[in-house]
Amino acid sequence: MKRKLIITLLTMALVAMAVTGCGKKGASSDNSSNESSDTSGKEEVKSLRFLDVVPSETRQTYYEGIFEKFQEETGIEVTYESVPWDDAANKITVLGSSGQLPDVMTTWSGWLGQYTVAGWVVPLDEYVTDIRGEYTDAVNNLLWKSEEERYGHVYTIPDGLMVKGVFVRKDWCEEAGIKLDPTQDWTYDDYFDLVAKLTDVSEKHYGTSYRGARGALDPLLVYMQGYTGGNTYDQQGKILINSEDCLNAFIKWTDVYKNGYAPEDSINWGFTEMVDNFTGGLTGTLINDSEVAATCQKNMSDDQWMVMPMPKSTVDGKIYNTINAPYSYSISGDSKSPDVAWKLVEFLSRSENSIEYCKLTGEIPIKKDVENDETYGLNGPYATFVQQLNDPDLAVPTTYGPFDYTDLHQGMFHEEIQKYLLGKEEAGTALTNITDELQSRMNDYMTKNPDATIETALKLQ
């Protein structure tokens, strides 16, 4: 997985290498941009440095524009720097090891373990304590709670939230006389029934964009976790998704492909193919993140698509849904002016600025007053996603484990499923091969980390 990088501390020889900023302004990566310090309370801070780890022309244009507004309001100039995602982990390691981190940087949650131990990011508790009520329950009870449990403090402010939904061809439903209401509960049985009803091979209509290539196990895992309370392992580290209920769920999920409710070549589909064939009119449903809404708006008319929430578990009525902040804002341990750096983070997170940013990225803003904007309000294109983030039945299931599983995600996970779909092995064999490997890695991890706490599903309430 792209984001599941193995971050390796570089040797001091690498630290000695010259590192320069990549932004338009050609800023240096030393700490000279902090022309003065606020620690004494007497000197005025004139500038800050900001590092973006997922640069694009759109993002850079946004940030440079918002930094101009910040300077107009505060008199503080912000220098934009960037580094390509594939190099970001290594560059931040070099900067952190040499004490040259910028004041504020975008970070990924998978890096926090290393960064908190190294002191490369500072706790934000004192800044957010009095304003936590402004943030959504999902931020408070899921993301920040997770950071507090793992690292003892809040270290990040999300740039926005991503949550999955079921994109549906509204026009197909109307033709078939199917009425869907995103404000009403529905289950996976209802979803499978919809997929079947929307399939008409003679019209080249297939019920769903099935993910058969890399990432194929991800949505299937969430479905199986509806039978395990959202957990992959019990508190002793024993895997739970190898039960008879989970095997039946495995079969029911893959029956969508085996029964012809998805195109035959979807066994090789990834994200791009799934989205393109939904917006292009070949498939009737698509399970994916809120970012896809922007693509639908661009390529489809409003009467062609809608979004339903993720189906509720038929076991406990929970909505098991993966929620994440693609990236977050952190204040570095090298900042000489953390209080002023916080002013920048707070400015970026201000509702009107967050909304502008999230509209560009397809995310959900992090403040509660988001419903006041027509895009995220009751009748807006993101209404269903916002609704889920406030649903008391929302739960975030656990991952595959605390160990590195990048190789499995790139190969074994979907390859075993494909073997079953192609009739090369039984469903039980495919699931057993996957769960045995996960159990083996979990056992090894527990042996090396006997005091480790087993991850459990997070509940909104």
C-alpha positions as CSV (number, residue, x, y, z in Angstrom):
1,M,0.0,0.0,0.0
2,K,1.3,3.4,-1.0
3,R,0.8,4.9,2.4
4,K,2.1,1.8,4.4
5,L,5.8,2.8,4.0
6,I,8.5,1.3,6.1
7,I,10.2,4.4,7.6
8,T,13.9,3.7,8.2
9,L,16.1,6.0,10.2
10,L,18.9,7.2,7.9
11,T,22.6,7.2,9.0
12,M,24.3,10.4,10.0
13,A,26.0,10.4,6.7
14,L,22.7,11.2,5.0
15,V,22.1,13.9,7.5
16,A,25.2,15.7,6.3
17,M,23.7,15.9,2.8
18,A,22.4,19.2,1.7
19,V,18.6,19.4,1.7
20,T,16.7,22.2,0.0
21,G,13.0,23.1,-0.2
22,C,11.0,22.3,-3.4
23,G,8.4,25.1,-3.4
24,K,8.1,27.8,-6.0
25,K,9.9,30.3,-3.8
26,G,13.0,28.1,-3.7
27,A,13.1,28.3,0.1
28,S,16.1,26.9,2.0
29,S,15.4,24.1,4.4
30,D,17.3,25.6,7.3
31,N,15.6,27.3,10.2
32,S,16.6,30.8,9.2
33,S,13.0,31.6,8.1
34,N,12.1,32.0,11.7
35,E,13.7,35.5,11.9
36,S,12.7,35.9,15.5
37,S,11.4,33.8,18.4
38,D,8.3,34.2,20.4
39,T,9.7,32.4,23.4
40,S,10.7,35.6,25.1
41,G,7.4,37.2,24.4
42,K,9.3,40.3,23.3
43,E,10.3,39.7,19.7
44,E,7.9,39.7,16.8
45,V,7.7,36.6,14.6
46,K,7.9,37.6,11.0
47,S,7.9,34.3,9.1
48,L,7.1,30.6,9.3
49,R,8.0,27.5,7.1
50,F,5.4,25.1,5.9
51,L,6.1,21.7,4.3
52,D,3.6,19.8,2.2
53,V,4.3,16.1,1.6
54,V,1.7,15.5,-1.1
55,P,2.3,18.4,-3.5
56,S,0.3,19.1,-6.6
57,E,-0.3,22.2,-8.6
58,T,-3.8,22.5,-7.1
59,R,-2.6,22.1,-3.5
60,Q,0.3,24.6,-4.0
61,T,-2.0,27.2,-5.5
62,Y,-4.4,26.8,-2.6
63,Y,-1.7,27.0,0.1
64,E,0.0,30.0,-1.4
65,G,-3.3,31.8,-1.7
66,I,-4.3,31.0,1.9
67,F,-0.9,32.0,3.2
68,E,-1.3,35.4,1.6
69,K,-4.6,35.8,3.5
70,F,-2.8,34.7,6.7
71,Q,-0.1,37.3,6.1
72,E,-2.7,40.0,5.5
73,E,-4.4,39.1,8.8
74,T,-1.3,38.6,10.9
75,G,1.6,40.2,9.1
76,I,3.4,36.8,9.2
77,E,4.8,35.4,5.9
78,V,4.6,31.7,5.4
79,T,7.1,30.0,3.0
80,Y,5.7,27.1,1.1
81,E,8.0,24.0,0.7
82,S,7.1,20.6,-0.7
83,V,8.5,17.2,-1.2
84,P,7.1,14.4,-3.4
85,W,5.2,11.8,-1.3
86,D,7.6,8.9,-2.3
87,D,10.5,10.9,-0.8
88,A,8.7,12.5,2.1
89,A,9.4,10.0,4.8
90,N,13.1,10.0,4.1
91,K,13.3,13.8,3.8
92,I,11.5,14.4,7.1
93,T,13.8,11.9,8.7
94,V,16.8,13.8,7.5
95,L,15.4,17.1,8.5
96,G,14.3,15.8,11.9
97,S,17.7,14.2,12.6
98,S,19.5,17.4,11.8
99,G,17.1,19.8,13.7
100,Q,15.9,21.5,10.5
101,L,12.2,20.6,10.4
102,P,9.8,23.4,9.3
103,D,7.4,25.0,11.7
104,V,4.3,23.3,10.4
105,M,4.1,20.2,8.1
106,T,1.5,17.9,6.7
107,T,2.0,14.4,8.1
108,W,0.5,11.0,7.7
109,S,-0.8,9.0,10.7
110,G,1.5,6.1,10.0
111,W,4.5,8.2,10.8
112,L,3.4,9.3,14.3
113,G,4.9,6.4,16.1
114,Q,8.4,7.4,15.0
115,Y,7.8,11.1,15.2
116,T,6.5,11.2,18.7
117,V,9.4,9.1,20.0
118,A,11.9,11.3,18.3
119,G,10.3,14.5,19.4
120,W,9.8,15.7,15.8
121,V,6.2,16.8,16.6
122,V,4.8,18.5,19.7
123,P,1.7,17.7,21.7
124,L,-1.2,20.0,20.9
125,D,-3.3,19.3,24.0
126,E,-2.9,22.8,25.4
127,Y,-4.1,24.4,22.2
128,V,-7.2,22.2,21.6
129,T,-8.4,21.7,25.1
130,D,-10.8,24.7,25.2
131,I,-12.0,24.3,21.5
132,R,-12.5,20.6,21.2
133,G,-16.3,21.2,21.2
134,E,-15.9,22.9,17.8
135,Y,-14.7,19.7,16.2
136,T,-16.9,16.8,15.1
137,D,-17.4,13.8,17.3
138,A,-15.5,11.7,14.7
139,V,-12.4,13.9,15.3
140,N,-12.7,13.8,19.1
141,N,-13.9,10.3,19.7
142,L,-12.1,8.4,16.9
143,L,-9.0,10.2,15.6
144,W,-7.9,12.1,18.7
145,K,-8.9,9.3,21.1
146,S,-6.7,6.9,19.1
147,E,-3.7,9.3,19.3
148,E,-4.2,9.7,23.0
149,E,-4.4,6.0,23.6
150,R,-1.4,5.2,21.5
151,Y,0.9,8.2,22.2
152,G,-0.5,9.9,25.3
153,H,-1.4,13.2,23.6
154,V,-3.1,14.8,20.6
155,Y,-0.4,15.6,18.0
156,T,-2.3,16.4,14.8
157,I,-5.2,18.5,13.4
158,P,-6.8,16.6,10.5
159,D,-6.9,18.4,7.2
160,G,-10.2,16.8,6.5
161,L,-11.9,13.4,6.8
162,M,-12.5,10.6,4.4
163,V,-15.3,8.1,4.9
164,K,-16.7,5.5,2.6
165,G,-20.2,5.3,1.1
166,V,-22.1,3.4,-1.6
167,F,-22.3,5.4,-4.8
168,V,-25.5,4.4,-6.7
169,R,-26.8,5.1,-10.2
170,K,-29.9,7.0,-9.4
171,D,-31.1,6.9,-13.0
172,W,-30.9,3.1,-13.1
173,C,-32.9,2.9,-9.9
174,E,-35.6,5.1,-11.2
175,E,-35.9,3.0,-14.4
176,A,-36.2,-0.1,-12.3
177,G,-38.7,1.4,-9.8
178,I,-36.3,1.1,-6.9
179,K,-36.6,3.7,-4.2
180,L,-33.6,4.4,-2.0
181,D,-33.5,6.8,1.0
182,P,-30.0,7.6,2.4
183,T,-31.5,8.8,5.7
184,Q,-33.0,5.3,6.3
185,D,-31.1,2.3,7.6
186,W,-30.2,-0.5,5.3
187,T,-28.2,-3.7,5.7
188,Y,-25.7,-5.7,3.6
189,D,-28.6,-8.0,2.6
190,D,-30.3,-4.9,1.1
191,Y,-27.1,-4.0,-0.7
192,F,-26.7,-7.4,-2.2
193,D,-30.3,-7.3,-3.3
194,L,-29.8,-4.0,-5.0
195,V,-26.7,-5.2,-6.8
196,A,-28.7,-8.1,-8.2
197,K,-31.7,-6.0,-9.3
198,L,-29.5,-3.5,-11.1
199,T,-27.8,-6.2,-13.2
200,D,-29.1,-6.5,-16.7
201,V,-26.3,-8.0,-18.9
202,S,-28.4,-7.6,-22.1
203,E,-28.3,-3.8,-21.4
204,K,-24.6,-4.0,-20.4
205,H,-25.7,-3.0,-16.9
206,Y,-23.8,-4.7,-14.0
207,G,-24.8,-4.3,-10.4
208,T,-21.4,-3.2,-9.0
209,S,-17.9,-2.1,-9.6
210,Y,-16.1,-5.2,-8.1
211,R,-12.6,-4.7,-6.8
212,G,-10.7,-7.9,-7.8
213,A,-7.1,-6.6,-7.9
214,R,-5.0,-5.0,-5.2
215,G,-7.2,-3.9,-2.3
216,A,-9.8,-6.6,-3.0
217,L,-9.7,-7.8,0.6
218,D,-10.2,-4.3,2.1
219,P,-14.0,-4.0,1.7
220,L,-14.4,-7.7,2.3
221,L,-12.6,-7.5,5.6
222,V,-14.9,-4.7,6.8
223,Y,-17.9,-6.9,5.8
224,M,-16.5,-9.9,7.7
225,Q,-15.7,-7.7,10.7
226,G,-19.5,-7.1,11.0
227,Y,-19.4,-10.7,12.5
228,T,-16.5,-10.0,14.9
229,G,-17.5,-6.7,16.5
230,G,-15.2,-4.8,14.2
231,N,-12.1,-6.7,15.4
232,T,-9.5,-8.7,13.5
233,Y,-8.0,-10.3,16.7
234,D,-9.2,-11.0,20.2
235,Q,-7.3,-9.6,23.2
236,Q,-5.0,-12.6,23.2
237,G,-4.0,-11.9,19.6
238,K,-6.0,-14.8,18.2
239,I,-7.4,-14.1,14.7
240,L,-11.2,-13.8,14.5
241,I,-12.0,-13.6,10.8
242,N,-11.5,-17.4,10.2
243,S,-14.8,-18.4,11.8
244,E,-17.7,-20.1,10.0
245,D,-19.6,-16.9,9.9
246,C,-16.7,-15.1,8.3
247,L,-16.3,-17.8,5.7
248,N,-20.0,-17.5,4.8
249,A,-19.5,-13.8,4.5
250,F,-16.4,-14.4,2.3
251,I,-18.5,-16.5,0.0
252,K,-21.5,-14.1,0.0
253,W,-19.3,-11.2,-0.9
254,T,-17.5,-13.0,-3.7
255,D,-20.8,-14.4,-5.1
256,V,-21.3,-10.8,-6.4
257,Y,-18.6,-11.7,-9.0
258,K,-19.3,-15.4,-9.4
259,N,-23.0,-14.7,-10.0
260,G,-22.2,-12.3,-12.9
261,Y,-23.3,-9.1,-11.1
262,A,-19.9,-7.5,-12.0
263,P,-18.1,-7.5,-15.3
264,E,-15.9,-10.5,-15.9
265,D,-12.7,-8.4,-16.3
266,S,-13.4,-6.7,-12.9
267,I,-11.3,-9.5,-11.4
268,N,-8.4,-7.2,-12.4
269,W,-9.9,-3.9,-11.4
270,G,-8.4,-1.4,-9.0
271,F,-9.5,2.0,-7.9
272,T,-9.4,3.7,-11.3
273,E,-11.3,1.0,-13.2
274,M,-14.0,0.9,-10.6
275,V,-14.6,4.6,-10.7
276,D,-14.3,5.0,-14.5
277,N,-16.8,2.2,-15.1
278,F,-19.3,3.6,-12.6
279,T,-19.2,7.1,-14.0
280,G,-19.1,5.7,-17.5
281,G,-22.3,3.8,-17.2
282,L,-21.2,0.1,-17.0
283,T,-21.8,-0.5,-13.3
284,G,-24.6,0.5,-10.9
285,T,-22.9,0.7,-7.5
286,L,-19.5,1.6,-6.2
287,I,-18.1,1.4,-2.7
288,N,-15.5,4.0,-2.2
289,D,-14.3,7.1,-0.3
290,S,-16.0,10.5,-0.3
291,E,-13.3,11.8,-2.7
292,V,-15.1,10.1,-5.6
293,A,-17.9,12.5,-5.2
294,A,-15.8,15.2,-6.9
295,T,-15.3,12.9,-9.9
296,C,-19.0,12.1,-10.1
297,Q,-19.8,15.8,-10.0
298,K,-17.4,16.4,-12.9
299,N,-18.5,13.5,-15.1
300,M,-22.2,12.9,-14.3
301,S,-25.3,14.9,-14.0
302,D,-27.1,15.3,-10.6
303,D,-29.9,13.0,-11.7
304,Q,-27.5,10.1,-12.5
305,W,-26.0,9.4,-9.1
306,M,-26.5,9.4,-5.4
307,V,-24.8,8.1,-2.3
308,M,-26.1,5.7,0.3
309,P,-24.4,5.1,3.7
310,M,-22.4,2.0,4.2
311,P,-24.8,-0.9,5.1
312,K,-25.3,-1.7,8.7
313,S,-24.2,-5.1,10.1
314,T,-27.0,-7.6,10.4
315,V,-25.4,-8.8,13.6
316,D,-25.2,-5.7,15.8
317,G,-26.6,-2.9,13.7
318,K,-23.3,-1.0,13.6
319,I,-22.0,0.9,10.6
320,Y,-18.5,-0.5,10.2
321,N,-16.7,2.1,8.1
322,T,-13.1,3.0,7.6
323,I,-12.5,6.6,8.5
324,N,-9.3,8.5,8.1
325,A,-7.7,11.8,7.8
326,P,-5.6,11.5,4.6
327,Y,-3.1,14.0,6.1
328,S,-2.9,16.2,9.2
329,Y,-1.2,19.4,10.3
330,S,1.5,19.0,12.9
331,I,3.8,21.5,14.7
332,S,7.4,20.4,14.6
333,G,9.7,20.0,17.6
334,D,12.2,22.3,15.8
335,S,9.8,25.3,15.6
336,K,11.2,28.2,17.6
337,S,7.7,29.7,17.6
338,P,5.2,27.0,18.3
339,D,2.5,29.4,19.6
340,V,2.7,31.3,16.3
341,A,2.8,28.0,14.3
342,W,-0.4,27.1,16.1
343,K,-2.0,30.3,14.8
344,L,-1.3,29.1,11.3
345,V,-2.8,25.6,12.0
346,E,-5.8,27.3,13.6
347,F,-6.2,29.5,10.5
348,L,-6.0,26.6,8.1
349,S,-8.6,24.8,10.2
350,R,-11.0,27.8,10.3
351,S,-14.3,26.6,9.0
352,E,-14.4,28.7,5.8
353,N,-10.8,27.8,5.0
354,S,-11.3,24.1,5.7
355,I,-14.4,24.0,3.6
356,E,-12.6,25.6,0.6
357,Y,-9.7,23.1,1.0
358,C,-12.0,20.1,1.4
359,K,-14.0,21.0,-1.7
360,L,-10.7,20.7,-3.7
361,T,-9.7,17.4,-2.1
362,G,-13.1,15.6,-1.7
363,E,-12.8,15.5,2.0
364,I,-15.2,16.3,4.8
365,P,-14.4,19.4,7.0
366,I,-13.6,18.8,10.6
367,K,-15.7,21.4,12.3
368,K,-19.3,20.9,13.4
369,D,-20.7,23.9,11.7
370,V,-20.0,22.3,8.3
371,E,-23.7,21.7,7.8
372,N,-24.1,25.5,7.2
373,D,-22.4,25.1,3.8
374,E,-24.6,23.9,1.0
375,T,-22.0,21.4,-0.2
376,Y,-22.1,19.6,3.1
377,G,-25.6,20.4,4.2
378,L,-28.7,18.2,4.2
379,N,-29.2,18.4,0.5
380,G,-25.6,18.7,-0.6
381,P,-23.6,16.0,-2.5
382,Y,-21.6,15.1,0.7
383,A,-24.7,14.9,3.0
384,T,-24.6,11.2,3.3
385,F,-20.9,11.2,4.4
386,V,-21.6,13.9,7.0
387,Q,-24.6,11.9,8.2
388,Q,-22.4,8.8,8.8
389,L,-19.8,10.8,10.7
390,N,-22.6,11.8,13.1
391,D,-24.4,8.5,13.3
392,P,-24.2,7.0,16.9
393,D,-23.9,3.5,15.3
394,L,-20.7,4.4,13.5
395,A,-17.7,2.2,14.3
396,V,-14.2,2.0,12.9
397,P,-13.0,-1.5,12.5
398,T,-9.4,-2.5,13.2
399,T,-6.6,-3.0,10.6
400,Y,-4.9,-6.2,9.5
401,G,-2.5,-5.9,12.4
402,P,0.3,-3.8,14.0
403,F,3.0,-5.4,11.9
404,D,4.0,-4.5,8.3
405,Y,1.7,-6.3,5.8
406,T,2.6,-4.3,2.6
407,D,3.8,-7.4,0.8
408,L,0.5,-9.2,1.6
409,H,-1.6,-6.2,0.4
410,Q,0.4,-6.1,-2.8
411,G,0.1,-9.8,-3.5
412,M,-1.3,-12.6,-1.4
413,F,-4.6,-11.0,-0.2
414,H,-6.1,-10.5,-3.7
415,E,-4.2,-13.4,-5.3
416,E,-5.9,-15.9,-2.9
417,I,-9.3,-14.3,-3.6
418,Q,-8.7,-14.5,-7.4
419,K,-7.7,-18.2,-7.1
420,Y,-11.1,-18.9,-5.6
421,L,-12.9,-16.7,-8.2
422,L,-11.2,-18.6,-11.0
423,G,-12.0,-22.0,-9.5
424,K,-8.4,-22.9,-8.6
425,E,-9.1,-23.5,-4.9
426,E,-12.0,-23.6,-2.4
427,A,-13.2,-20.5,-0.5
428,G,-12.1,-22.1,2.8
429,T,-8.6,-22.7,1.5
430,A,-8.3,-19.1,0.3
431,L,-9.5,-17.6,3.6
432,T,-7.4,-20.0,5.7
433,N,-4.2,-19.2,3.7
434,I,-4.8,-15.5,4.4
435,T,-5.7,-15.9,8.0
436,D,-2.9,-18.3,8.8
437,E,-0.3,-15.9,7.4
438,L,-1.8,-13.0,9.4
439,Q,-1.9,-15.2,12.6
440,S,1.8,-16.1,12.0
441,R,2.8,-12.5,11.8
442,M,0.7,-11.5,14.8
443,N,2.3,-14.3,16.8
444,D,5.8,-13.1,15.9
445,Y,4.8,-9.5,16.7
446,M,3.4,-10.5,20.1
447,T,6.6,-12.5,20.9
448,K,8.7,-9.4,20.2
449,N,6.2,-7.1,21.9
450,P,4.7,-9.0,24.9
451,D,3.3,-5.9,26.5
452,A,1.6,-4.7,23.3
453,T,-2.1,-3.7,23.5
454,I,-4.4,-5.4,21.0
455,E,-6.2,-2.9,18.8
456,T,-10.0,-2.8,19.1
457,A,-12.7,-1.3,17.0
458,L,-13.5,2.4,17.9
459,K,-17.1,3.4,18.5
460,L,-18.4,6.9,18.0
461,Q,-20.5,6.5,21.1
